[in-house]
């Protein structure tokens, strides 16, 4: 029976030659030494099987499993990954092989039909040669051990080129700087196993293997030599970043004081801060005990004023950058500007920028500047510099809103005049809230009883606040309710006159408590006669019939003007809606302009209720005037030739009606009509953008120059815009509005402008909420939202979209500046009156723009701090 060559070689009957015996002896010696060493097979991990269109590799050691190793012979397989530069750990340890050279070498060897040598058996067969078997194009180099057929070595570095029938070393191809037998290709198969072992034991192959291992683990000589140091440095950097993140969070929280107190508080609950602060404390105590109290405890503590200042400056920079990027996206913007004097007698100017984007109308604080000059040119230069530093073009400013000061709206040298030179076509809007406040000031000074009323209201509030004894009398009368307090009148607090009047004669109705408190002080022996006399005079003045009538006149006026004033103090309102509310208030005032009978009936009802309250609840007999005192008829002496005679008003009620009631209403109405009358032509164009006027666009014949002024202003934002195109889009959109507005769900953030609730606070009287109409479907806001929501602004109504954006960008008030001044009083106090301009601006930005502050990632702040110096970069970089 015939047997194969392999079966014959494995038989026991074959005689062993002398050379084979020597090889077996050497082999046993090598195995004994190998058992004491780490086998190289552990250094080369076998990658998992990956199948592709070209080839499939395997890790099996048997010949039968090797048949499934490859599905095609098109790809040269090697397991070496190279980067731009690979460090070769050869005998010199200083050669760097360029990736391009390695790639070129590998490209040369990328031939067809290349397979990996899967296994080698550790046994010799013949005196002269080893056996190479080819089964399904897989080359197997086998040395058969008759005693242990399962013993084999997997050499992942060994590859075979089926085209040239040569063996290659993948590791040496990638990392060797010197050619050898396995980089050129071993094609002579005599003693192939011995050649493989010799190459495997060579210094070149071992050096390349080390380089391969270092490369796969991403280790360099620097890491090998300083691995412990690098590990400690990484831990230190991680700890520094954690500390700095906590410092940043504290600064964001307190933004203007009490930093160390909060730091020590968090130390109790935070492991990282606790270890860091305790370490610094220990070092400081050790240094103090050594007698050397000078110098720093550590070069970087991350809780010093230097680090905190860097964090504050970084936050300020990021907030400005965020606002600037939003303004650039919006394309156009307007500015609001006002000044106030701080506690250190410095003139602080607040610069607010208003813009519109897809999320709505925004009014953001851009800067706070200490002004040394208050000329209009100085304000213009300041604005130009701030916009330039923020990357904004002043020519894109379409309007400004200021108060009525001459340096702001002067015709030749005012701020608005200088701004018009830089940005032609910009619109100056006199702040509606300031205008309304001036109207009320003129109204309250129009008649003598009006002046007397508000003087008494202010005087009685000051009377109780001047002494704790008098204040105790008031508290004992009204109780400890904080809402039941008298309000002083201030010239800059727009709500103060209304609130002071409402407290005594209006909804709060503390008239009875006021009379009781004044009567208690008058009859008490704890006060001196001067105070008692003053209390009596105030009591008699408040029980005057004329004063009560005057108070009720202003109650009726404030019921109409008050909601308008509160609405004008909100954020995000538009010019058209504000003008519509002003016109509505004017209309309502004109309806009650001659309503003296209603005022008299309300006064009689008020007096009756007060008298019943005194009799029933307090058992006091208080006499309140119920009618005017009689007027004595005075006759003017006539000259001899004088024929005419005066007809003086003898009736006291009629005299009050003519000289007080009518004058107050007439003065209020005339002032409103006069002061709210600027930029009429532009307002006429903008009025067509209101849904209230859409019906008139089709029912009536509109003037030929409709929207002409608006088209001229918008042309600088789009050269293709023409008057005809804008009118066509306006007519088309207005005709489709009834269908478009039904697609938006109707809901309100607030019910209506007239129902804005007043919320009082201890310091500022009225907490104004941000009012944004979202679905009334009757205002420009809703039109803009529809255009954005359904992407109608891209093509269909592109020019009309610019018109609505222009309308909503125009400011109608500058109360955002006034709100920032309230924050200024909180930040810059008597104890912090030496804040620098940069720190004050940073704290103001952090306090006013809290939404942007909380959106800033701490990593961004750390990146800015890290790049500020090489030392911090080293401390905060891995």
Residue, then its C-alpha position, 0 to 999 in steps of 0.5 A: x500500500x502506497x503512502x504519502x511523503x508526509x506519512x513516510x516522514x512521520x513513520x517510526x522506521x526511518x533512520x535518523x542521521x547524524x545531522x538530524x540528531x544534532x538538530x534535535x539536541x539543539x532544538x531541545x536546548x532551545x526549548x529549555x531556554x524558551x520556557x524561561x523567556x517570554x515567547x514572541x507570539x505574545x508580542x504580536x496579537x492576532x487581529x480578529x477575522x475581517x472579511x472584505x471583498x478581497x481577502x479573509x484572514x484567519x488565526x487557525x493553525x491547522x491546514x484544514x482550517x487554513x483553506x478558509x483563510x482567503x477568499x481572493x488573492x488580490x490584497x497584500x496583508x500586513x498588520x502594521x499601521x503607520x503614521x506621519x512619522x514612526x519612531x524606529x527602535x533599532x540599535x541606534x534608537x535615533x532614526x526616524x522613518x518617514x511615513x512616505x518612505x514606508x508607504x512607498x515600500x509597501x506600495x511596491x509590495x502590493x501585488x496580486x495573490x498575497x497570503x499570510x503564512x498561518x503557522x509553522x511546526x517546530x520540527x525538522x524533516x530532512x537533513x537538507x530542506x524543510x517542506x513547503x506545502x501549497x493547498x488552495x493557494x495557502x503556503x504552509x511551511x511545516x516542520x513536523x514533530x513526530x512526538x507533538x503534532x499540536x506544537x506550532x508557532x504563529x508568526x503574524x509578521x510573516x507574509x507571502x507574495x503568491x506572484x513572486x513566491x517569496x516570503x516577507x517580514x511585514x515589521x521589517x518592511x515598515x520599520x527597518x532602515x536597512x535592507x535584509x533577506x525578508x525585506x527583499x523577499x525570501x524565494x529560496x525555500x531550502x532550509x526555510x525554517x532555519x532562515x525564519x528562525x535566524x531572522x526572528x533572532x536577528x537584532x534588526x528584526x527585534x528592533x523593528x518589533x519593539x518599534x512596532x509595539x511602541x507604535x501600536x501603543x502610541x508610545x514615544x521615547x519621551x513617554x518611555x523615559x518619563x512615563x511616571x512623570x507624565x502620569x503625575x502631570x496628567x493627574x495634576x492637570x486634571x485636578x487644576x481643570x477641576x479646580x478652575x471649573x469650580x472657580x468659574x461656577x462660583x464667579x458665575x453665581x456671585x459675579x460681584x462679591x463674596x467669592x471667598x465666602x462661597x469658596x469656603x462653603x463649597x469646600x465643605x462639600x467638594x472633595x477637589x476644593x477641600x484638598x486644594x484649599x487644605x493644601x494651600x492652607x498647610x503651606x501657608x501655615x508652614x511658611x508662617x511658622x518658618x518665619x518667612x511670611x513674605x512671598x507667595x505660597x504657590x506660583x498658581x493657586x487658581x483662587x487668587x485675584x489674578x485667576x478670578x480676574x482672568x475668569x471675569x475678563x474671559x466671561x466678558x469677552x465671550x458674552x460680547x462675542x456671543x452678542x456680536x455674532x447674533x447681531x451680525x446674523x441679524x444684518x441690521x440693528x438699532x441702539x439705545x443710550x442713556x447715562x446716570x451718575x453712580x455712587x462714585x460720582x462718575x457718569x456711566x453710559x449704558x449702550x443697548x443694542x436691539x436686533x431681530x433674528x429667528x427667535x424674536x426681538x432682543x435687546x442686549x447690553x453691549x457695553x458700559x462706558x464711563x463718560x468724561x464728556x457729555x457732548x453729542x460728538x463724544x457719544x458718537x465717537x464712543x459708539x463707533x469705537x465700541x461697534x468697531x471693537x465688536x466687529x459691527x458696522x455702524x452703517x447697519x444701524x437703522x435707528x436710535x432711541x434716547x431721552x430729550x436732552x439737547x446733547x442727544x437730539x440736537x439738530x446740529x451737534x446732537x448725538x443723533x445728528x452725528x449718527x445720521x452722518x455715519x449712517x444715513x437714513x437712521x431714525x431718531x426716536x424720542x423714548x416714548x416712556x420719557x415722553x409720557x413721563x414728561x406729559x404727566x409732569x406737565x399735567x401735574x403742574x398745570x393747576x395749583x390744586x394739582x401741585x398741592x396734591x402731589x406735594x402733600x403726598x410726598x410730604x406725608x410720606x417723608x413725614x412718617x419716614x423721618x422718625x421711627x416714632x412716627x413710623x411706629x405709629x403708622x405700623x401700629x395703625x396699618x399692621x406689618x403688611x409691607x404693601x401698606x406703606x406710603x410711597x415717596x414721589x421721585x422725578x425719575x421713577x415714572x410709577x411713583x406718582x400713580x402708586x403714591x396716589x393709588x395708595x391713599x385714594x385708590x385701590x389700597x385706600x389707606x385714607x382712613x389709616x392716614x387720618x387715624x395716624x395723623x390724629x394719633x400723633x396730634x393728640x399724643x404727648x410723646x411728640x413736640x408741638x411742632x410735630x403735632x402742628x404739622x400732623x394737624x395741618x396735614x390731616x386738615x389738608x387731606x380732608x379738603x373737598x378740593x383735594x379729594x376731587x383733584x385726587x379722583x381726577x388723576x385717578x381717572x387719568x392714571x387708569x388710562x395712562x398707567x397701563x400704557x406706561x407699564x407697557x412702554x416699560x416692557x422689552x421687545x415692543x414695536x413702534x406701531x403697537x406703541x403708537x396704536x396704544x398712545x392713540x387709544x389712550x388719547x381717544x379715551x382721555x378725550x371721552x372723559x375730557x368734560x366729565x366733571x359730573x362723574x368725578x363729583x359723584x365718585x367724590x361724594x361716594x368716596x366721602x360717604x364710605x370714609x365717614x361710615x368707616x370712621x363711625x362703624x369701625x373706629x368710633x371717631x367723629x371726623x368732619x370731611x368737607x362735602x362741598x366747596x366753601x362759598x366764594x365771596x363776591x368781589x367787585x372790581x373798581x371801575x374807572x370813570x369812563x369804563x363801560x364794561x364790567x367783569x363777570x366773575x364765576x361765583x359758583x365754586x363748583x363751576x370755578x373748579x371745573x373750569x380752572x382745575x378739571x378742564x385745564x388738567x385734561x386739556x393740558x394732558x391731551x395737548x401735551x400727548x398730541x404735541x410730543x408724540x408727533x415726530x417722524x410722521x411720514x415714516x410712521x405712515x408707511x410703517x402703519x400699513x404693516x399692521x394687520x389692523x390696516x390690511x383691510x384698507x389696502x384693498x377696500x380703499x384706494x391707497x396713495x401712490x407713494x405708500x411705502x415709498x420712504x420705507x423702500x428707500x431705507x431698505x434699499x441699502x440692505x438689498x439692491x434688488x428691492x424696489x418700491x413696486x416690488x415691496x407694494x406687490x408683496x404687501x398687497x399679496x400678503x395682506x390678501x392671504x393673511x386671513x388664511x395664513x393666520x389660521x395655521x398658527x395655534x392661538x395662545x397668549x403669554x399675557x391676556x392683553x396690554x390693558x390688563x398688565x398687572x402691576x407687581x411692586x418691589x421694595x426697591x424699584x416699585x414695578x417689576x416689568x415682565x417681558x411681553x412678547x405677543x405670540x398669537x394675537x394675529x393682530x400685530x407685526x410680531x405675528x406677521x414676522x413669526x408667520x413669515x419665519x415659521x413657514x419659510x415665506x421670507x426666503x423667496x415669496x415675501x423676501x422684501x416684505x420680510x426685510x420691512x417687518x424686520x426693519x419695523x421690529x428693529x426700530x426702538x420706541x423706548x430706551x427703558x432697557x438702559x434704565x433697567x441696567x441702571x437698576x443693576x448698576x446700583x446693586x453692583x457698584x455700591x458704597x463698599x465697592x465704589x472703586x471698581x475699575x471700568x473693565x470690571x464694572x462692565x464685566x459684572x454688568x454684562x454678567x448680571x444683565x445677560x444671565x441667559x448668555x452667561x449660563x450658556x457659556x461652557x467652562x471649557x471655553x473659559x479654560x481655553x482662553x485662560x490657558x492661552x493667556x500664558x505658556x505657564x498656564x498652558x502647561x498647567x492646564x494641558x494634558 
